[in-house]
């Protein structure tokens, strides 16, 4: 076994951090809003109550947020694999 590190050091770029923390934030907000809808239903809110006030926005965040967070993670992984592949072919 070799003690030499075969994985070259690849620096983390700002865009990678933005995608990672953005995806984490959007996914966390989506889960919180999802639980808010579950709790609201459990407390007896009817279908008409969810159509008023801030509830349509709360319902839209999990609907759009989870797919967007998933796409951001896929983009982050793709960029990371490409960058590591290029770095390993140079060395």
PDB file of N, CA, C and O in Angstrom:
ATOM      1  N   UNK A   1       0.836  -1.185   0.000  1.00  0.00           N
ATOM      2  CA  UNK A   1       0.000   0.000   0.000  1.00  0.00           C
ATOM      3  C   UNK A   1       0.876   1.242   0.000  1.00  0.00           C
ATOM      4  O   UNK A   1       1.913   1.305   0.661  1.00  0.00           O
ATOM      5  N   UNK A   2       0.439   2.184  -0.734  1.00  0.00           N
ATOM      6  CA  UNK A   2       1.195   3.421  -0.836  1.00  0.00           C
ATOM      7  C   UNK A   2       0.634   4.448   0.137  1.00  0.00           C
ATOM      8  O   UNK A   2      -0.579   4.526   0.333  1.00  0.00           O
ATOM      9  N   UNK A   3       1.496   5.218   0.733  1.00  0.00           N
ATOM     10  CA  UNK A   3       1.050   6.293   1.624  1.00  0.00           C
ATOM     11  C   UNK A   3       0.844   7.588   0.875  1.00  0.00           C
ATOM     12  O   UNK A   3       0.414   8.590   1.446  1.00  0.00           O
ATOM     13  N   UNK A   4       1.150   7.559  -0.396  1.00  0.00           N
ATOM     14  CA  UNK A   4       1.009   8.745  -1.234  1.00  0.00           C
ATOM     15  C   UNK A   4      -0.472   8.972  -1.549  1.00  0.00           C
ATOM     16  O   UNK A   4      -1.196   8.028  -1.865  1.00  0.00           O
ATOM     17  N   UNK A   5      -0.911  10.213  -1.461  1.00  0.00           N
ATOM     18  CA  UNK A   5      -2.303  10.559  -1.738  1.00  0.00           C
ATOM     19  C   UNK A   5      -2.508  10.603  -3.244  1.00  0.00           C
ATOM     20  O   UNK A   5      -1.907  11.435  -3.924  1.00  0.00           O
ATOM     21  N   UNK A   6      -3.351   9.716  -3.778  1.00  0.00           N
ATOM     22  CA  UNK A   6      -3.568   9.664  -5.214  1.00  0.00           C
ATOM     23  C   UNK A   6      -4.597  10.695  -5.676  1.00  0.00           C
ATOM     24  O   UNK A   6      -4.678  10.979  -6.871  1.00  0.00           O
ATOM     25  N   UNK A   7      -5.381  11.258  -4.765  1.00  0.00           N
ATOM     26  CA  UNK A   7      -6.389  12.254  -5.112  1.00  0.00           C
ATOM     27  C   UNK A   7      -5.755  13.643  -5.072  1.00  0.00           C
ATOM     28  O   UNK A   7      -5.364  14.108  -4.001  1.00  0.00           O
ATOM     29  N   UNK A   8      -5.646  14.311  -6.216  1.00  0.00           N
ATOM     30  CA  UNK A   8      -5.014  15.631  -6.209  1.00  0.00           C
ATOM     31  C   UNK A   8      -5.884  16.654  -5.484  1.00  0.00           C
ATOM     32  O   UNK A   8      -7.111  16.557  -5.468  1.00  0.00           O
ATOM     33  N   UNK A   9      -5.221  17.620  -4.895  1.00  0.00           N
ATOM     34  CA  UNK A   9      -5.932  18.687  -4.190  1.00  0.00           C
ATOM     35  C   UNK A   9      -6.648  19.565  -5.199  1.00  0.00           C
ATOM     36  O   UNK A   9      -6.027  20.126  -6.102  1.00  0.00           O
ATOM     37  N   UNK A  10      -7.948  19.678  -5.041  1.00  0.00           N
ATOM     38  CA  UNK A  10      -8.749  20.523  -5.918  1.00  0.00           C
ATOM     39  C   UNK A  10      -9.366  21.595  -5.045  1.00  0.00           C
ATOM     40  O   UNK A  10     -10.107  21.275  -4.115  1.00  0.00           O
ATOM     41  N   UNK A  11      -9.078  22.867  -5.320  1.00  0.00           N
ATOM     42  CA  UNK A  11      -9.632  23.928  -4.471  1.00  0.00           C
ATOM     43  C   UNK A  11     -11.141  24.060  -4.645  1.00  0.00           C
ATOM     44  O   UNK A  11     -11.683  23.811  -5.722  1.00  0.00           O
ATOM     45  N   UNK A  12     -11.804  24.455  -3.567  1.00  0.00           N
ATOM     46  CA  UNK A  12     -13.249  24.668  -3.601  1.00  0.00           C
ATOM     47  C   UNK A  12     -13.501  26.093  -4.061  1.00  0.00           C
ATOM     48  O   UNK A  12     -12.970  27.046  -3.491  1.00  0.00           O
ATOM     49  N   UNK A  13     -14.310  26.227  -5.088  1.00  0.00           N
ATOM     50  CA  UNK A  13     -14.586  27.547  -5.639  1.00  0.00           C
ATOM     51  C   UNK A  13     -15.783  28.175  -4.941  1.00  0.00           C
ATOM     52  O   UNK A  13     -16.539  27.504  -4.238  1.00  0.00           O
ATOM     53  N   UNK A  14     -15.935  29.467  -5.152  1.00  0.00           N
ATOM     54  CA  UNK A  14     -17.045  30.214  -4.544  1.00  0.00           C
ATOM     55  C   UNK A  14     -18.390  29.706  -5.055  1.00  0.00           C
ATOM     56  O   UNK A  14     -19.346  29.601  -4.286  1.00  0.00           O
ATOM     57  N   UNK A  15     -18.469  29.392  -6.347  1.00  0.00           N
ATOM     58  CA  UNK A  15     -19.707  28.891  -6.924  1.00  0.00           C
ATOM     59  C   UNK A  15     -20.125  27.572  -6.278  1.00  0.00           C
ATOM     60  O   UNK A  15     -21.316  27.329  -6.079  1.00  0.00           O
ATOM     61  N   UNK A  16     -19.163  26.728  -5.954  1.00  0.00           N
ATOM     62  CA  UNK A  16     -19.466  25.462  -5.282  1.00  0.00           C
ATOM     63  C   UNK A  16     -20.090  25.713  -3.910  1.00  0.00           C
ATOM     64  O   UNK A  16     -21.062  25.061  -3.528  1.00  0.00           O
ATOM     65  N   UNK A  17     -19.526  26.652  -3.186  1.00  0.00           N
ATOM     66  CA  UNK A  17     -20.083  26.983  -1.868  1.00  0.00           C
ATOM     67  C   UNK A  17     -21.478  27.572  -1.987  1.00  0.00           C
ATOM     68  O   UNK A  17     -22.361  27.244  -1.195  1.00  0.00           O
ATOM     69  N   UNK A  18     -21.684  28.445  -2.978  1.00  0.00           N
ATOM     70  CA  UNK A  18     -23.007  29.051  -3.170  1.00  0.00           C
ATOM     71  C   UNK A  18     -24.034  27.975  -3.489  1.00  0.00           C
ATOM     72  O   UNK A  18     -25.132  27.982  -2.933  1.00  0.00           O
ATOM     73  N   UNK A  19     -23.689  27.051  -4.380  1.00  0.00           N
ATOM     74  CA  UNK A  19     -24.615  25.967  -4.720  1.00  0.00           C
ATOM     75  C   UNK A  19     -24.888  25.064  -3.520  1.00  0.00           C
ATOM     76  O   UNK A  19     -26.031  24.668  -3.289  1.00  0.00           O
ATOM     77  N   UNK A  20     -23.860  24.742  -2.768  1.00  0.00           N
ATOM     78  CA  UNK A  20     -24.036  23.839  -1.628  1.00  0.00           C
ATOM     79  C   UNK A  20     -24.910  24.467  -0.548  1.00  0.00           C
ATOM     80  O   UNK A  20     -25.879  23.855  -0.098  1.00  0.00           O
ATOM     81  N   UNK A  21     -24.570  25.684  -0.133  1.00  0.00           N
ATOM     82  CA  UNK A  21     -25.342  26.313   0.932  1.00  0.00           C
ATOM     83  C   UNK A  21     -26.718  26.752   0.452  1.00  0.00           C
ATOM     84  O   UNK A  21     -27.672  26.750   1.229  1.00  0.00           O
ATOM     85  N   UNK A  22     -26.831  27.127  -0.816  1.00  0.00           N
ATOM     86  CA  UNK A  22     -28.143  27.469  -1.368  1.00  0.00           C
ATOM     87  C   UNK A  22     -29.069  26.267  -1.394  1.00  0.00           C
ATOM     88  O   UNK A  22     -30.235  26.364  -1.011  1.00  0.00           O
ATOM     89  N   UNK A  23     -28.548  25.134  -1.846  1.00  0.00           N
ATOM     90  CA  UNK A  23     -29.355  23.909  -1.872  1.00  0.00           C
ATOM     91  C   UNK A  23     -29.750  23.489  -0.464  1.00  0.00           C
ATOM     92  O   UNK A  23     -30.882  23.064  -0.233  1.00  0.00           O
ATOM     93  N   UNK A  24     -28.824  23.608   0.470  1.00  0.00           N
ATOM     94  CA  UNK A  24     -29.132  23.261   1.856  1.00  0.00           C
ATOM     95  C   UNK A  24     -30.209  24.182   2.428  1.00  0.00           C
ATOM     96  O   UNK A  24     -31.135  23.718   3.093  1.00  0.00           O
ATOM     97  N   UNK A  25     -30.090  25.464   2.175  1.00  0.00           N
ATOM     98  CA  UNK A  25     -31.077  26.421   2.690  1.00  0.00           C
ATOM     99  C   UNK A  25     -32.449  26.228   2.084  1.00  0.00           C
ATOM    100  O   UNK A  25     -33.455  26.270   2.793  1.00  0.00           O
ATOM    101  N   UNK A  26     -32.501  26.016   0.771  1.00  0.00           N
ATOM    102  CA  UNK A  26     -33.788  25.812   0.105  1.00  0.00           C
ATOM    103  C   UNK A  26     -34.436  24.513   0.568  1.00  0.00           C
ATOM    104  O   UNK A  26     -35.643  24.475   0.811  1.00  0.00           O
ATOM    105  N   UNK A  27     -33.652  23.458   0.692  1.00  0.00           N
ATOM    106  CA  UNK A  27     -34.202  22.177   1.151  1.00  0.00           C
ATOM    107  C   UNK A  27     -34.692  22.283   2.590  1.00  0.00           C
ATOM    108  O   UNK A  27     -35.743  21.735   2.924  1.00  0.00           O
ATOM    109  N   UNK A  28     -33.947  22.981   3.449  1.00  0.00           N
ATOM    110  CA  UNK A  28     -34.376  23.144   4.844  1.00  0.00           C
ATOM    111  C   UNK A  28     -35.667  23.964   4.928  1.00  0.00           C
ATOM    112  O   UNK A  28     -36.572  23.624   5.690  1.00  0.00           O
ATOM    113  N   UNK A  29     -35.751  25.039   4.145  1.00  0.00           N
ATOM    114  CA  UNK A  29     -36.974  25.849   4.133  1.00  0.00           C
ATOM    115  C   UNK A  29     -38.161  25.037   3.617  1.00  0.00           C
ATOM    116  O   UNK A  29     -39.279  25.185   4.110  1.00  0.00           O
ATOM    117  N   UNK A  30     -37.919  24.192   2.639  1.00  0.00           N
ATOM    118  CA  UNK A  30     -38.992  23.350   2.102  1.00  0.00           C
ATOM    119  C   UNK A  30     -39.503  22.364   3.146  1.00  0.00           C
ATOM    120  O   UNK A  30     -40.710  22.158   3.273  1.00  0.00           O
ATOM    121  N   UNK A  31     -38.587  21.759   3.889  1.00  0.00           N
ATOM    122  CA  UNK A  31     -38.992  20.801   4.924  1.00  0.00           C
ATOM    123  C   UNK A  31     -39.752  21.510   6.038  1.00  0.00           C
ATOM    124  O   UNK A  31     -40.752  20.986   6.528  1.00  0.00           O
ATOM    125  N   UNK A  32     -39.295  22.687   6.443  1.00  0.00           N
ATOM    126  CA  UNK A  32     -39.990  23.446   7.486  1.00  0.00           C
ATOM    127  C   UNK A  32     -41.394  23.817   7.023  1.00  0.00           C
ATOM    128  O   UNK A  32     -42.350  23.687   7.786  1.00  0.00           O
ATOM    129  N   UNK A  33     -41.528  24.276   5.782  1.00  0.00           N
ATOM    130  CA  UNK A  33     -42.855  24.631   5.261  1.00  0.00           C
ATOM    131  C   UNK A  33     -43.750  23.402   5.123  1.00  0.00           C
ATOM    132  O   UNK A  33     -44.957  23.481   5.352  1.00  0.00           O
ATOM    133  N   UNK A  34     -43.162  22.278   4.751  1.00  0.00           N
ATOM    134  CA  UNK A  34     -43.928  21.044   4.663  1.00  0.00           C
ATOM    135  C   UNK A  34     -44.497  20.661   6.028  1.00  0.00           C
ATOM    136  O   UNK A  34     -45.663  20.279   6.134  1.00  0.00           O
ATOM    137  N   UNK A  35     -43.675  20.763   7.068  1.00  0.00           N
ATOM    138  CA  UNK A  35     -44.164  20.460   8.411  1.00  0.00           C
ATOM    139  C   UNK A  35     -45.178  21.500   8.894  1.00  0.00           C
ATOM    140  O   UNK A  35     -46.087  21.165   9.654  1.00  0.00           O
ATOM    141  N   UNK A  36     -45.035  22.743   8.466  1.00  0.00           N
ATOM    142  CA  UNK A  36     -46.023  23.767   8.824  1.00  0.00           C
ATOM    143  C   UNK A  36     -47.387  23.422   8.234  1.00  0.00           C
ATOM    144  O   UNK A  36     -48.409  23.621   8.891  1.00  0.00           O
ATOM    145  N   UNK A  37     -47.417  22.915   7.020  1.00  0.00           N
ATOM    146  CA  UNK A  37     -48.676  22.505   6.399  1.00  0.00           C
ATOM    147  C   UNK A  37     -49.263  21.299   7.135  1.00  0.00           C
ATOM    148  O   UNK A  37     -50.470  21.238   7.369  1.00  0.00           O
ATOM    149  N   UNK A  38     -48.416  20.352   7.493  1.00  0.00           N
ATOM    150  CA  UNK A  38     -48.901  19.180   8.233  1.00  0.00           C
ATOM    151  C   UNK A  38     -49.479  19.604   9.581  1.00  0.00           C
ATOM    152  O   UNK A  38     -50.551  19.143   9.971  1.00  0.00           O
ATOM    153  N   UNK A  39     -48.779  20.471  10.285  1.00  0.00           N
ATOM    154  CA  UNK A  39     -49.259  20.932  11.593  1.00  0.00           C
ATOM    155  C   UNK A  39     -50.542  21.739  11.447  1.00  0.00           C
ATOM    156  O   UNK A  39     -51.460  21.595  12.255  1.00  0.00           O
ATOM    157  N   UNK A  40     -50.615  22.588  10.422  1.00  0.00           N
ATOM    158  CA  UNK A  40     -51.835  23.351  10.187  1.00  0.00           C
ATOM    159  C   UNK A  40     -53.025  22.459   9.904  1.00  0.00           C
ATOM    160  O   UNK A  40     -54.126  22.725  10.387  1.00  0.00           O
ATOM    161  N   UNK A  41     -52.823  21.414   9.137  1.00  0.00           N
ATOM    162  CA  UNK A  41     -53.897  20.455   8.862  1.00  0.00           C
ATOM    163  C   UNK A  41     -54.286  19.710  10.130  1.00  0.00           C
ATOM    164  O   UNK A  41     -55.467  19.468  10.374  1.00  0.00           O
ATOM    165  N   UNK A  42     -53.299  19.348  10.931  1.00  0.00           N
ATOM    166  CA  UNK A  42     -53.561  18.631  12.176  1.00  0.00           C
ATOM    167  C   UNK A  42     -54.346  19.493  13.154  1.00  0.00           C
ATOM    168  O   UNK A  42     -55.159  18.982  13.925  1.00  0.00           O
ATOM    169  N   UNK A  43     -54.102  20.809  13.122  1.00  0.00           N
ATOM    170  CA  UNK A  43     -54.825  21.719  14.017  1.00  0.00           C
ATOM    171  C   UNK A  43     -56.222  22.055  13.522  1.00  0.00           C
ATOM    172  O   UNK A  43     -56.952  22.786  14.192  1.00  0.00           O
ATOM    173  N   UNK A  44     -56.607  21.539  12.372  1.00  0.00           N
ATOM    174  CA  UNK A  44     -57.973  21.694  11.918  1.00  0.00           C
ATOM    175  C   UNK A  44     -58.202  22.760  10.864  1.00  0.00           C
ATOM    176  O   UNK A  44     -59.349  23.132  10.615  1.00  0.00           O
ATOM    177  N   UNK A  45     -57.171  23.252  10.251  1.00  0.00           N
ATOM    178  CA  UNK A  45     -57.356  24.229   9.177  1.00  0.00           C
ATOM    179  C   UNK A  45     -57.999  23.532   7.988  1.00  0.00           C
ATOM    180  O   UNK A  45     -57.602  22.431   7.606  1.00  0.00           O
ATOM    181  N   UNK A  46     -58.989  24.185   7.413  1.00  0.00           N
ATOM    182  CA  UNK A  46     -59.675  23.614   6.265  1.00  0.00           C
ATOM    183  C   UNK A  46     -58.999  23.981   4.960  1.00  0.00           C
ATOM    184  O   UNK A  46     -58.014  24.720   4.942  1.00  0.00           O
ATOM    185  N   UNK A  47     -59.538  23.458   3.870  1.00  0.00           N
ATOM    186  CA  UNK A  47     -58.983  23.717   2.540  1.00  0.00           C
ATOM    187  C   UNK A  47     -59.045  25.206   2.204  1.00  0.00           C
ATOM    188  O   UNK A  47     -58.131  25.735   1.571  1.00  0.00           O
ATOM    189  N   UNK A  48     -60.104  25.877   2.616  1.00  0.00           N
ATOM    190  CA  UNK A  48     -60.253  27.306   2.318  1.00  0.00           C
ATOM    191  C   UNK A  48     -59.231  28.143   3.094  1.00  0.00           C
ATOM    192  O   UNK A  48     -58.784  29.180   2.604  1.00  0.00           O
ATOM    193  N   UNK A  49     -58.867  27.708   4.279  1.00  0.00           N
ATOM    194  CA  UNK A  49     -57.907  28.461   5.090  1.00  0.00           C
ATOM    195  C   UNK A  49     -56.515  28.479   4.459  1.00  0.00           C
ATOM    196  O   UNK A  49     -55.771  29.447   4.617  1.00  0.00           O
ATOM    197  N   UNK A  50     -56.169  27.419   3.752  1.00  0.00           N
ATOM    198  CA  UNK A  50     -54.849  27.360   3.131  1.00  0.00           C
ATOM    199  C   UNK A  50     -54.760  28.226   1.879  1.00  0.00           C
ATOM    200  O   UNK A  50     -53.666  28.423   1.350  1.00  0.00           O
ATOM    201  N   UNK A  51     -55.858  28.733   1.406  1.00  0.00           N
ATOM    202  CA  UNK A  51     -55.858  29.595   0.227  1.00  0.00           C
ATOM    203  C   UNK A  51     -55.765  31.067   0.563  1.00  0.00           C
ATOM    204  O   UNK A  51     -55.799  31.904  -0.339  1.00  0.00           O
ATOM    205  N   UNK A  52     -55.648  31.405   1.837  1.00  0.00           N
ATOM    206  CA  UNK A  52     -55.637  32.806   2.259  1.00  0.00           C
ATOM    207  C   UNK A  52     -54.316  33.152   2.920  1.00  0.00           C
ATOM    208  O   UNK A  52     -53.604  32.288   3.431  1.00  0.00           O
ATOM    209  N   UNK A  53     -54.011  34.440   2.894  1.00  0.00           N
ATOM    210  CA  UNK A  53     -52.843  34.950   3.608  1.00  0.00           C
ATOM    211  C   UNK A  53     -51.539  34.452   3.027  1.00  0.00           C
ATOM    212  O   UNK A  53     -51.339  34.458   1.812  1.00  0.00           O
ATOM    213  N   UNK A  54     -50.654  34.022   3.908  1.00  0.00           N
ATOM    214  CA  UNK A  54     -49.314  33.596   3.514  1.00  0.00           C
ATOM    215  C   UNK A  54     -49.263  32.104   3.144  1.00  0.00           C
ATOM    216  O   UNK A  54     -48.234  31.628   2.664  1.00  0.00           O
ATOM    217  N   UNK A  55     -50.336  31.379   3.356  1.00  0.00           N
ATOM    218  CA  UNK A  55     -50.328  29.933   3.140  1.00  0.00           C
ATOM    219  C   UNK A  55     -50.063  29.520   1.697  1.00  0.00           C
ATOM    220  O   UNK A  55     -49.400  28.503   1.494  1.00  0.00           O
ATOM    221  N   UNK A  56     -50.536  30.242   0.679  1.00  0.00           N
ATOM    222  CA  UNK A  56     -50.160  29.825  -0.688  1.00  0.00           C
ATOM    223  C   UNK A  56     -48.645  29.877  -0.933  1.00  0.00           C
ATOM    224  O   UNK A  56     -48.101  29.040  -1.653  1.00  0.00           O
ATOM    225  N   UNK A  57     -47.972  30.860  -0.332  1.00  0.00           N
ATOM    226  CA  UNK A  57     -46.511  30.940  -0.466  1.00  0.00           C
ATOM    227  C   UNK A  57     -45.850  29.786   0.280  1.00  0.00           C
ATOM    228  O   UNK A  57     -44.900  29.181  -0.218  1.00  0.00           O
ATOM    229  N   UNK A  58     -46.357  29.481   1.477  1.00  0.00           N
ATOM    230  CA  UNK A  58     -45.810  28.370   2.260  1.00  0.00           C
ATOM    231  C   UNK A  58     -46.003  27.048   1.522  1.00  0.00           C
ATOM    232  O   UNK A  58     -45.145  26.167   1.584  1.00  0.00           O
ATOM    233  N   UNK A  59     -47.135  26.909   0.821  1.00  0.00           N
ATOM    234  CA  UNK A  59     -47.372  25.682   0.063  1.00  0.00           C
ATOM    235  C   UNK A  59     -46.499  25.617  -1.193  1.00  0.00           C
ATOM    236  O   UNK A  59     -46.148  24.524  -1.639  1.00  0.00           O
ATOM    237  N   UNK A  60     -46.148  26.759  -1.762  1.00  0.00           N
ATOM    238  CA  UNK A  60     -45.349  26.768  -2.990  1.00  0.00           C
ATOM    239  C   UNK A  60     -43.877  26.484  -2.724  1.00  0.00           C
ATOM    240  O   UNK A  60     -43.180  25.981  -3.605  1.00  0.00           O
ATOM    241  N   UNK A  61     -43.397  26.792  -1.541  1.00  0.00           N
ATOM    242  CA  UNK A  61     -41.973  26.593  -1.253  1.00  0.00           C
ATOM    243  C   UNK A  61     -41.573  25.118  -1.341  1.00  0.00           C
ATOM    244  O   UNK A  61     -40.571  24.830  -1.995  1.00  0.00           O
ATOM    245  N   UNK A  62     -42.283  24.166  -0.733  1.00  0.00           N
ATOM    246  CA  UNK A  62     -41.888  22.763  -0.933  1.00  0.00           C
ATOM    247  C   UNK A  62     -42.129  22.281  -2.365  1.00  0.00           C
ATOM    248  O   UNK A  62     -41.391  21.440  -2.879  1.00  0.00           O
ATOM    249  N   UNK A  63     -43.160  22.818  -2.995  1.00  0.00           N
ATOM    250  CA  UNK A  63     -43.500  22.390  -4.350  1.00  0.00           C
ATOM    251  C   UNK A  63     -42.385  22.734  -5.324  1.00  0.00           C
ATOM    252  O   UNK A  63     -42.041  21.915  -6.177  1.00  0.00           O
ATOM    253  N   UNK A  64     -41.819  23.913  -5.218  1.00  0.00           N
ATOM    254  CA  UNK A  64     -40.761  24.355  -6.118  1.00  0.00           C
ATOM    255  C   UNK A  64     -39.371  24.225  -5.499  1.00  0.00           C
ATOM    256  O   UNK A  64     -38.395  24.035  -6.225  1.00  0.00           O
ATOM    257  N   UNK A  65     -39.264  24.324  -4.192  1.00  0.00           N
ATOM    258  CA  UNK A  65     -37.966  24.354  -3.540  1.00  0.00           C
ATOM    259  C   UNK A  65     -37.217  23.040  -3.578  1.00  0.00           C
ATOM    260  O   UNK A  65     -36.012  23.025  -3.834  1.00  0.00           O
ATOM    261  N   UNK A  66     -37.901  21.937  -3.329  1.00  0.00           N
ATOM    262  CA  UNK A  66     -37.212  20.641  -3.325  1.00  0.00           C
ATOM    263  C   UNK A  66     -36.658  20.265  -4.697  1.00  0.00           C
ATOM    264  O   UNK A  66     -35.517  19.809  -4.774  1.00  0.00           O
ATOM    265  N   UNK A  67     -37.415  20.436  -5.787  1.00  0.00           N
ATOM    266  CA  UNK A  67     -36.807  20.154  -7.095  1.00  0.00           C
ATOM    267  C   UNK A  67     -35.642  21.088  -7.433  1.00  0.00           C
ATOM    268  O   UNK A  67     -34.657  20.651  -8.028  1.00  0.00           O
ATOM    269  N   UNK A  68     -35.742  22.356  -7.064  1.00  0.00           N
ATOM    270  CA  UNK A  68     -34.653  23.295  -7.325  1.00  0.00           C
ATOM    271  C   UNK A  68     -33.412  22.895  -6.526  1.00  0.00           C
ATOM    272  O   UNK A  68     -32.300  22.924  -7.054  1.00  0.00           O
ATOM    273  N   UNK A  69     -33.594  22.525  -5.265  1.00  0.00           N
ATOM    274  CA  UNK A  69     -32.461  22.089  -4.442  1.00  0.00           C
ATOM    275  C   UNK A  69     -31.833  20.822  -5.024  1.00  0.00           C
ATOM    276  O   UNK A  69     -30.610  20.684  -5.027  1.00  0.00           O
ATOM    277  N   UNK A  70     -32.649  19.913  -5.509  1.00  0.00           N
ATOM    278  CA  UNK A  70     -32.140  18.691  -6.125  1.00  0.00           C
ATOM    279  C   UNK A  70     -31.317  19.017  -7.368  1.00  0.00           C
ATOM    280  O   UNK A  70     -30.238  18.455  -7.558  1.00  0.00           O
ATOM    281  N   UNK A  71     -31.810  19.911  -8.211  1.00  0.00           N
ATOM    282  CA  UNK A  71     -31.069  20.303  -9.409  1.00  0.00           C
ATOM    283  C   UNK A  71     -29.760  21.010  -9.052  1.00  0.00           C
ATOM    284  O   UNK A  71     -28.753  20.836  -9.738  1.00  0.00           O
ATOM    285  N   UNK A  72     -29.773  21.803  -7.984  1.00  0.00           N
ATOM    286  CA  UNK A  72     -28.546  22.469  -7.547  1.00  0.00           C
ATOM    287  C   UNK A  72     -27.506  21.452  -7.080  1.00  0.00           C
ATOM    288  O   UNK A  72     -26.315  21.616  -7.346  1.00  0.00           O
ATOM    289  N   UNK A  73     -27.947  20.411  -6.388  1.00  0.00           N
ATOM    290  CA  UNK A  73     -27.024  19.371  -5.931  1.00  0.00           C
ATOM    291  C   UNK A  73     -26.469  18.584  -7.117  1.00  0.00           C
ATOM    292  O   UNK A  73     -25.285  18.248  -7.137  1.00  0.00           O
ATOM    293  N   UNK A  74     -27.315  18.289  -8.103  1.00  0.00           N
ATOM    294  CA  UNK A  74     -26.849  17.595  -9.307  1.00  0.00           C
ATOM    295  C   UNK A  74     -25.811  18.447 -10.041  1.00  0.00           C
ATOM    296  O   UNK A  74     -24.792  17.927 -10.496  1.00  0.00           O
ATOM    297  N   UNK A  75     -26.068  19.758 -10.158  1.00  0.00           N
ATOM    298  CA  UNK A  75     -25.104  20.655 -10.808  1.00  0.00           C
ATOM    299  C   UNK A  75     -23.793  20.693 -10.030  1.00  0.00           C
ATOM    300  O   UNK A  75     -22.715  20.679 -10.623  1.00  0.00           O
ATOM    301  N   UNK A  76     -23.885  20.741  -8.715  1.00  0.00           N
ATOM    302  CA  UNK A  76     -22.684  20.761  -7.883  1.00  0.00           C
ATOM    303  C   UNK A  76     -21.865  19.482  -8.055  1.00  0.00           C
ATOM    304  O   UNK A  76     -20.643  19.545  -8.191  1.00  0.00           O
ATOM    305  N   UNK A  77     -22.519  18.341  -8.050  1.00  0.00           N
ATOM    306  CA  UNK A  77     -21.817  17.074  -8.234  1.00  0.00           C
ATOM    307  C   UNK A  77     -21.185  16.981  -9.618  1.00  0.00           C
ATOM    308  O   UNK A  77     -20.050  16.526  -9.755  1.00  0.00           O
ATOM    309  N   UNK A  78     -21.915  17.410 -10.640  1.00  0.00           N
ATOM    310  CA  UNK A  78     -21.387  17.369 -12.002  1.00  0.00           C
ATOM    311  C   UNK A  78     -20.147  18.241 -12.136  1.00  0.00           C
ATOM    312  O   UNK A  78     -19.140  17.814 -12.699  1.00  0.00           O
ATOM    313  N   UNK A  79     -20.221  19.462 -11.618  1.00  0.00           N
ATOM    314  CA  UNK A  79     -19.073  20.365 -11.678  1.00  0.00           C
ATOM    315  C   UNK A  79     -17.884  19.794 -10.910  1.00  0.00           C
ATOM    316  O   UNK A  79     -16.740  19.918 -11.348  1.00  0.00           O
ATOM    317  N   UNK A  80     -18.152  19.176  -9.780  1.00  0.00           N
ATOM    318  CA  UNK A  80     -17.084  18.606  -8.970  1.00  0.00           C
ATOM    319  C   UNK A  80     -16.406  17.439  -9.683  1.00  0.00           C
ATOM    320  O   UNK A  80     -15.180  17.335  -9.679  1.00  0.00           O
ATOM    321  N   UNK A  81     -17.205  16.557 -10.297  1.00  0.00           N
ATOM    322  CA  UNK A  81     -16.625  15.423 -11.012  1.00  0.00           C
ATOM    323  C   UNK A  81     -15.809  15.880 -12.215  1.00  0.00           C
ATOM    324  O   UNK A  81     -14.737  15.338 -12.481  1.00  0.00           O
ATOM    325  N   UNK A  82     -16.305  16.862 -12.932  1.00  0.00           N
ATOM    326  CA  UNK A  82     -15.568  17.375 -14.092  1.00  0.00           C
ATOM    327  C   UNK A  82     -14.251  18.000 -13.641  1.00  0.00           C
ATOM    328  O   UNK A  82     -13.203  17.750 -14.237  1.00  0.00           O
ATOM    329  N   UNK A  83     -14.307  18.812 -12.589  1.00  0.00           N
ATOM    330  CA  UNK A  83     -13.108  19.483 -12.120  1.00  0.00           C
ATOM    331  C   UNK A  83     -12.069  18.479 -11.598  1.00  0.00           C
ATOM    332  O   UNK A  83     -10.876  18.628 -11.865  1.00  0.00           O
ATOM    333  N   UNK A  84     -12.515  17.470 -10.861  1.00  0.00           N
ATOM    334  CA  UNK A  84     -11.582  16.460 -10.359  1.00  0.00           C
ATOM    335  C   UNK A  84     -11.021  15.614 -11.482  1.00  0.00           C
ATOM    336  O   UNK A  84      -9.859  15.212 -11.425  1.00  0.00           O
ATOM    337  N   UNK A  85     -11.817  15.335 -12.502  1.00  0.00           N
ATOM    338  CA  UNK A  85     -11.324  14.589 -13.663  1.00  0.00           C
ATOM    339  C   UNK A  85     -10.259  15.360 -14.413  1.00  0.00           C
ATOM    340  O   UNK A  85      -9.247  14.794 -14.825  1.00  0.00           O
ATOM    341  N   UNK A  86     -10.484  16.645 -14.591  1.00  0.00           N
ATOM    342  CA  UNK A  86      -9.484  17.473 -15.259  1.00  0.00           C
ATOM    343  C   UNK A  86      -8.214  17.587 -14.427  1.00  0.00           C
ATOM    344  O   UNK A  86      -7.110  17.578 -14.970  1.00  0.00           O
ATOM    345  N   UNK A  87      -8.367  17.694 -13.120  1.00  0.00           N
ATOM    346  CA  UNK A  87      -7.188  17.823 -12.252  1.00  0.00           C
ATOM    347  C   UNK A  87      -6.370  16.531 -12.252  1.00  0.00           C
ATOM    348  O   UNK A  87      -5.141  16.583 -12.220  1.00  0.00           O
ATOM    349  N   UNK A  88      -7.031  15.377 -12.287  1.00  0.00           N
ATOM    350  CA  UNK A  88      -6.291  14.116 -12.266  1.00  0.00           C
ATOM    351  C   UNK A  88      -5.632  13.834 -13.613  1.00  0.00           C
ATOM    352  O   UNK A  88      -4.599  13.165 -13.660  1.00  0.00           O
ATOM    353  N   UNK A  89      -6.203  14.329 -14.703  1.00  0.00           N
ATOM    354  CA  UNK A  89      -5.585  14.090 -16.011  1.00  0.00           C
ATOM    355  C   UNK A  89      -4.368  14.991 -16.218  1.00  0.00           C
ATOM    356  O   UNK A  89      -3.500  14.663 -17.026  1.00  0.00           O
ATOM    357  N   UNK A  90      -4.285  16.104 -15.518  1.00  0.00           N
ATOM    358  CA  UNK A  90      -3.135  16.991 -15.620  1.00  0.00           C
ATOM    359  C   UNK A  90      -1.927  16.440 -14.884  1.00  0.00           C
ATOM    360  O   UNK A  90      -0.789  16.690 -15.281  1.00  0.00           O
ATOM    361  N   UNK A  91      -2.165  15.698 -13.821  1.00  0.00           N
ATOM    362  CA  UNK A  91      -1.034  15.227 -13.016  1.00  0.00           C
ATOM    363  C   UNK A  91      -0.571  13.857 -13.392  1.00  0.00           C
ATOM    364  O   UNK A  91       0.372  13.339 -12.794  1.00  0.00           O
TER     365      UNK A  91
END
